[in-house]
């Protein structure tokens, strides 16, 4: 891992830079998807690439996710390293056969003889009144399916390093970038969408969680915006002498279970926060992991905080109500401390 140098980029700039550097390094890398060319991707993920590399390596596609994801799979099987963008993760329904019955299974069904070294990147997350069909994260939907690596970086540094790792990986990788962390002007940028990013290429390992804040009283586990909200909530808790440890998963599959268990053995309390749905989701998997490996270390029952099992509303106040925020995390943490 390369040390940071004070150079700051937004998430979208870090993502586009990672792709550009890998396209320079490896002629097999190319990008395809809707509006990834001259427009630069609606969330800035391919900004500047079309001018730099031309239409042969940055390909705008028709609005047919099944078609261009299938084409990317075929290119990967033939030795290329494609990056395909599924504009919103919510659109997976029209192309799930390509993703799960082909992209995720070809290596297994060929007895390991055929690799599928491709990246499927997609935008996730709510908070912008995009309603039920454009606001989901669906982390657990894909992490549940064997054959895919599923990553969700939370900082510009990790966005760049994990994208480079994903492109170089011989396995299919689903790379989920959060809209709020792209740092786009029309989306009301937040401070966490900008961070230190070295100019040179570097890698961040896939499948490794990160303790982003040390603590002794409870562990809060999250990913992407929930990690940042947890850090903010931890700051409030510290004012009252409650020291929360915050773990950023960064990767849903593989899941770094060892880091989770080590943290809980240290703090003896666990709060899991997710921007995905509550039932059958990431919060349940983390809770089950701790129950199986560190049950008798817990001094209070595990707490879970996630989106209720309802479609994400369009209405601003209703969306705020269902999305876990800083206040809800702080409140749940205080309740967990009182239960001990």
Backbone torsions as a table, in degrees:
resi	resn	phi	psi	omega
1	UNK	NA	135.4	-176.9
2	UNK	-90.4	138.6	178.3
3	UNK	-69.0	147.1	178.1
4	UNK	-75.2	160.8	-171.2
5	UNK	-127.9	8.6	-178.3
6	UNK	92.3	-8.7	177.2
7	UNK	-75.3	129.3	-174.0
8	UNK	-116.7	137.0	177.5
9	UNK	-135.4	156.4	169.0
10	UNK	-79.2	168.9	179.0
11	UNK	-59.5	-42.5	-178.8
12	UNK	-65.7	-39.7	178.3
13	UNK	-65.6	-40.6	179.0
14	UNK	-64.2	-39.1	-179.7
15	UNK	-67.0	-47.9	-180.0
16	UNK	-63.8	-36.9	179.3
17	UNK	-66.1	-41.2	178.2
18	UNK	-59.5	-45.9	-179.5
19	UNK	-64.2	-43.8	-179.7
20	UNK	-60.5	-44.2	-178.3
21	UNK	-66.0	-36.1	176.6
22	UNK	-73.2	-31.7	175.2
23	UNK	-67.5	-35.1	175.1
24	UNK	-67.7	-40.0	-175.6
25	UNK	-74.6	-34.6	-171.0
26	UNK	-135.0	115.1	-176.9
27	UNK	-69.1	-10.7	179.4
28	UNK	-80.4	-13.2	-177.3
29	UNK	-82.9	129.1	174.2
30	UNK	-147.3	166.1	-174.5
31	UNK	-122.2	142.9	174.8
32	UNK	-147.6	150.8	179.9
33	UNK	157.1	-177.4	-179.1
34	UNK	-82.0	123.4	177.2
35	UNK	63.6	26.4	178.3
36	UNK	-86.9	-10.6	-175.7
37	UNK	-82.0	-112.3	-176.9
38	UNK	-57.7	-34.3	-178.2
39	UNK	-71.5	-27.9	178.0
40	UNK	82.9	16.9	-177.8
41	UNK	83.4	138.0	-175.5
42	UNK	-67.8	-17.9	175.2
43	UNK	-112.6	20.1	172.5
44	UNK	74.7	12.7	-173.9
45	UNK	-71.1	-20.8	-179.4
46	UNK	-124.0	24.0	-177.0
47	UNK	-58.6	128.9	176.9
48	UNK	84.4	-9.7	-175.5
49	UNK	-73.0	-36.0	-177.9
50	UNK	-63.7	-44.8	179.4
51	UNK	-63.2	-36.9	-174.5
52	UNK	-79.5	-38.2	-171.4
53	UNK	-116.9	-12.4	174.4
54	UNK	83.3	172.1	-172.9
55	UNK	-70.9	-17.7	178.6
56	UNK	-72.0	-28.3	-176.5
57	UNK	-112.6	-7.6	174.1
58	UNK	-130.7	97.3	-166.1
59	UNK	-109.0	117.3	169.3
60	UNK	-73.2	140.1	-176.3
61	UNK	-119.2	162.7	169.5
62	UNK	-64.2	165.5	177.6
63	UNK	-78.8	75.4	178.8
64	UNK	-147.6	86.5	-177.4
65	UNK	-59.3	-39.3	177.2
66	UNK	-59.6	-41.2	-178.0
67	UNK	-67.2	-52.1	-173.1
68	UNK	-79.9	-27.2	173.9
69	UNK	-70.2	-38.1	174.0
70	UNK	-61.5	-40.4	177.6
71	UNK	-64.3	-38.8	178.0
72	UNK	-64.8	-40.8	177.5
73	UNK	-60.5	-45.9	178.5
74	UNK	-60.6	-41.2	178.4
75	UNK	-64.3	-40.4	179.5
76	UNK	-64.7	-42.6	178.6
77	UNK	-60.3	-32.7	-178.7
78	UNK	-87.8	6.5	172.3
79	UNK	108.7	-4.1	175.6
80	UNK	-81.9	173.2	177.2
81	UNK	-127.9	76.4	-175.5
82	UNK	-76.7	152.4	169.5
83	UNK	-120.8	115.6	179.1
84	UNK	-109.7	137.9	178.4
85	UNK	-106.8	119.3	168.9
86	UNK	-90.6	109.7	-165.3
87	UNK	-51.0	-50.3	174.1
88	UNK	-124.8	139.0	178.8
89	UNK	-60.2	-27.7	-179.7
90	UNK	-58.7	-20.8	-176.8
91	UNK	-82.8	5.4	-175.8
92	UNK	-60.1	-22.9	-175.4
93	UNK	-59.6	-31.9	-176.8
94	UNK	-84.4	-6.2	-176.1
95	UNK	-136.8	18.1	-175.8
96	UNK	-65.4	-29.9	177.9
97	UNK	-60.9	-43.8	177.9
98	UNK	-64.4	-42.1	-176.3
99	UNK	-68.3	-50.4	-170.9
100	UNK	-95.7	-36.0	-179.2
101	UNK	-86.1	-10.1	179.5
102	UNK	-124.1	-65.1	-177.5
103	UNK	-54.1	-44.7	-175.6
104	UNK	-84.0	-20.0	-169.1
105	UNK	-112.6	-15.4	-174.1
106	UNK	-59.6	-41.9	-179.3
107	UNK	-60.1	-45.5	179.9
108	UNK	-66.3	-46.4	-174.1
109	UNK	-73.4	-15.5	175.2
110	UNK	-93.1	8.2	-178.4
111	UNK	67.7	27.2	179.4
112	UNK	83.4	4.8	-176.1
113	UNK	-85.0	-21.5	-177.7
114	UNK	-119.0	123.1	177.8
115	UNK	-96.1	154.9	177.2
116	UNK	-128.3	74.3	-175.4
117	UNK	-82.7	78.5	-178.2
118	UNK	-133.9	159.6	175.2
119	UNK	-117.5	129.8	170.4
120	UNK	-109.6	106.8	-179.0
121	UNK	-101.6	147.1	-174.8
122	UNK	-155.4	151.6	-179.3
123	UNK	-88.4	138.1	179.1
124	UNK	-130.9	165.8	169.0
125	UNK	106.4	151.8	179.3
126	UNK	-111.3	-159.6	179.3
127	UNK	101.4	1.4	-176.3
128	UNK	-126.6	20.7	177.3
129	UNK	55.8	43.4	177.1
130	UNK	-93.0	0.5	172.2
131	UNK	71.4	-170.8	-164.6
132	UNK	-68.8	-23.0	-175.3
133	UNK	-102.8	5.3	-178.9
134	UNK	-141.1	17.9	-170.7
135	UNK	-129.6	7.1	-174.0
136	UNK	-87.9	166.2	171.3
137	UNK	-108.1	-44.1	174.9
138	UNK	58.2	31.4	178.2
139	UNK	-53.1	-51.0	-172.8
140	UNK	-68.2	-30.3	179.8
141	UNK	-55.2	-43.2	-176.7
142	UNK	-89.4	-34.5	178.5
143	UNK	-64.5	-24.1	179.6
144	UNK	-70.7	-19.5	-171.1
145	UNK	-98.4	115.6	179.7
146	UNK	-65.4	147.2	178.6
147	UNK	110.1	-13.7	-180.0
148	UNK	-115.6	143.8	162.4
149	UNK	-93.1	135.8	-175.3
150	UNK	-126.9	116.2	-176.1
151	UNK	-125.3	151.0	-176.7
152	UNK	-147.2	80.7	-176.8
153	UNK	-69.8	153.4	-172.7
154	UNK	-113.9	-8.4	-178.6
155	UNK	-134.2	156.8	175.9
156	UNK	-57.2	-37.1	178.2
157	UNK	-59.7	-48.5	-179.7
158	UNK	-70.6	-33.4	178.0
159	UNK	-57.7	-49.1	-179.3
160	UNK	-66.5	-49.8	-176.2
161	UNK	-65.5	-37.1	-179.6
162	UNK	-77.6	-29.9	174.2
163	UNK	-66.7	-41.7	177.2
164	UNK	-61.9	-43.0	176.9
165	UNK	-61.9	-40.3	-179.0
166	UNK	-64.3	-43.1	-179.7
167	UNK	-63.8	-37.3	-177.7
168	UNK	-80.9	-14.0	-177.7
169	UNK	-72.7	141.3	178.9
170	UNK	-82.1	-3.1	178.0
171	UNK	-99.8	156.8	172.6
172	UNK	-68.9	133.0	-177.5
173	UNK	-123.5	128.6	170.9
174	UNK	-93.7	115.2	-175.7
175	UNK	-107.1	109.5	-175.4
176	UNK	-101.8	114.7	175.6
177	UNK	-105.4	139.3	-176.6
178	UNK	-88.4	131.3	-177.4
179	UNK	-54.7	-42.2	-177.0
180	UNK	-64.4	-23.4	-176.6
181	UNK	-95.6	4.2	178.4
182	UNK	-79.8	-22.4	177.4
183	UNK	74.4	32.4	-178.7
184	UNK	-83.4	136.1	-175.0
185	UNK	-60.3	-35.2	-177.2
186	UNK	-79.8	0.7	-179.8
187	UNK	-115.6	24.7	179.3
188	UNK	54.0	75.8	-175.8
189	UNK	-56.2	144.8	177.0
190	UNK	-110.1	157.8	-177.4
191	UNK	-56.8	-34.8	-176.3
192	UNK	-70.8	-10.3	179.8
193	UNK	-80.5	-2.0	179.1
194	UNK	-126.7	141.9	-179.8
195	UNK	-165.7	174.8	-178.7
196	UNK	-72.4	131.9	-179.5
197	UNK	-142.1	118.5	176.5
198	UNK	-62.0	151.0	179.2
199	UNK	-73.3	-34.3	-176.7
200	UNK	-77.7	158.1	176.5
201	UNK	-66.3	147.2	175.3
202	UNK	-156.9	165.7	179.8
203	UNK	-120.7	149.5	170.0
204	UNK	-120.6	129.5	-174.3
205	UNK	-63.6	142.4	172.9
206	UNK	-84.8	139.4	178.7
207	UNK	89.7	17.2	-179.4
208	UNK	-127.5	117.3	176.8
209	UNK	-75.5	168.4	-178.3
210	UNK	-136.7	130.1	172.5
211	UNK	-80.7	108.9	-174.9
212	UNK	-94.0	-13.0	174.9
213	UNK	-150.2	125.0	178.9
214	UNK	-78.8	144.4	178.1
215	UNK	-158.8	171.7	-176.7
216	UNK	-125.3	-16.5	-168.7
217	UNK	-98.8	-31.0	175.5
218	UNK	-161.9	157.2	175.8
219	UNK	-105.7	130.4	172.7
220	UNK	-113.1	122.5	-178.5
221	UNK	-108.5	132.4	177.6
222	UNK	-153.5	-175.1	175.7
223	UNK	-150.3	143.0	178.9
224	UNK	54.3	-123.5	-173.8
225	UNK	-63.1	-30.1	179.5
226	UNK	-68.7	-30.2	173.8
227	UNK	-64.1	-47.0	-178.6
228	UNK	-65.9	-40.6	176.7
229	UNK	-64.4	-36.9	178.7
230	UNK	-64.8	-39.1	177.7
231	UNK	-64.0	-42.0	177.9
232	UNK	-63.1	-44.1	179.3
233	UNK	-63.4	-38.4	179.0
234	UNK	-62.1	-35.4	176.5
235	UNK	-62.4	-40.7	177.3
236	UNK	-66.0	-42.9	-179.1
237	UNK	-63.1	-36.2	-178.4
238	UNK	-62.3	-28.8	178.6
239	UNK	-62.6	-22.0	178.3
240	UNK	-107.5	15.4	176.0
241	UNK	83.1	9.8	177.6
242	UNK	-97.4	117.2	-176.6
243	UNK	-102.8	108.1	-179.2
244	UNK	-95.7	136.5	172.0
245	UNK	-93.8	131.2	-177.4
246	UNK	-113.3	125.6	179.0
247	UNK	-111.9	123.6	175.5
248	UNK	-95.5	114.2	-177.3
249	UNK	-61.0	-43.8	-178.2
250	UNK	65.3	-35.3	-178.4
251	UNK	-133.4	131.5	176.9
252	UNK	-92.5	-30.4	177.3
253	UNK	-150.0	112.9	1.6
254	UNK	-68.7	150.9	176.8
255	UNK	-98.2	128.5	-178.4
256	UNK	-80.9	82.5	-176.6
257	UNK	-69.8	-31.7	-177.7
258	UNK	-62.7	-43.1	178.9
259	UNK	-63.8	-38.7	177.9
260	UNK	-60.6	-49.4	-176.6
261	UNK	-65.7	-41.9	179.1
262	UNK	-60.7	-40.2	-179.8
263	UNK	-66.2	-43.9	-178.9
264	UNK	-66.8	-35.5	176.5
265	UNK	-64.0	-23.8	178.4
266	UNK	-83.6	-41.7	-171.9
267	UNK	-101.9	-26.5	176.0
268	UNK	71.4	10.9	175.6
269	UNK	-143.8	147.8	-175.6
270	UNK	-138.0	127.9	170.5
271	UNK	-122.4	124.3	179.9
272	UNK	-111.8	128.5	-174.5
273	UNK	-122.7	134.1	-174.2
274	UNK	-144.0	143.4	174.6
275	UNK	-92.5	9.2	174.8
276	UNK	-99.4	-179.4	-178.7
277	UNK	-72.3	154.1	-173.7
278	UNK	-70.7	-51.4	-172.6
279	UNK	-73.1	135.1	176.1
280	UNK	61.1	27.6	-173.2
281	UNK	-109.8	-163.4	-179.2
282	UNK	-60.9	-38.0	-179.3
283	UNK	-60.9	-38.6	179.3
284	UNK	-67.9	-39.6	-178.9
285	UNK	-66.4	-42.0	178.3
286	UNK	-65.8	-44.0	179.0
287	UNK	-61.2	-42.4	180.0
288	UNK	-65.2	-39.1	178.1
289	UNK	-59.3	-46.0	-179.7
290	UNK	-68.3	-38.6	178.5
291	UNK	-62.4	-37.8	-178.6
292	UNK	-75.9	-32.4	-170.9
293	UNK	-112.0	-16.5	-175.5
294	UNK	-149.1	33.7	-175.3
295	UNK	-57.1	-44.4	-173.9
296	UNK	-81.2	0.8	172.0
297	UNK	-85.5	-17.6	-175.4
298	UNK	-77.9	134.7	177.0
299	UNK	-103.3	0.2	177.1
300	UNK	-157.6	155.7	177.5
301	UNK	-59.9	149.9	176.6
302	UNK	-64.3	139.0	175.3
303	UNK	-106.2	140.3	176.3
304	UNK	-125.1	138.2	179.3
305	UNK	-135.0	119.1	-177.6
306	UNK	-156.1	-177.6	177.9
307	UNK	-70.7	130.8	174.7
308	UNK	-57.0	162.0	-175.9
309	UNK	-77.9	64.9	177.7
310	UNK	-137.7	152.7	172.4
311	UNK	-59.2	146.6	-178.2
312	UNK	-71.4	125.0	-174.6
313	UNK	-72.1	156.3	172.1
314	UNK	-78.4	-38.8	-177.6
315	UNK	-56.3	132.1	-177.4
316	UNK	-57.7	-53.5	-179.6
317	UNK	-64.7	-33.8	178.3
318	UNK	-70.6	-38.2	176.8
319	UNK	-63.6	-44.1	176.8
320	UNK	-59.4	-34.8	-179.1
321	UNK	-66.5	-39.7	-175.3
322	UNK	-87.1	-26.0	-179.6
323	UNK	-80.7	125.3	176.4
324	UNK	-61.7	136.0	179.7
325	UNK	-128.6	-173.0	-177.1
326	UNK	-61.4	-44.8	-178.5
327	UNK	-60.6	-44.5	-178.3
328	UNK	-65.7	-39.0	179.1
329	UNK	-66.1	-44.2	178.7
330	UNK	-60.7	-44.7	-178.6
331	UNK	-62.6	-45.2	179.8
332	UNK	-64.5	-38.2	178.7
333	UNK	-64.5	-42.9	179.5
334	UNK	-64.9	-39.4	177.3
335	UNK	-64.3	-38.3	179.1
336	UNK	-65.5	-39.1	178.1
337	UNK	-65.8	-39.6	-178.2
338	UNK	-68.5	-24.3	-178.6
339	UNK	-73.3	-20.5	-175.8
340	UNK	-68.2	NA	NA
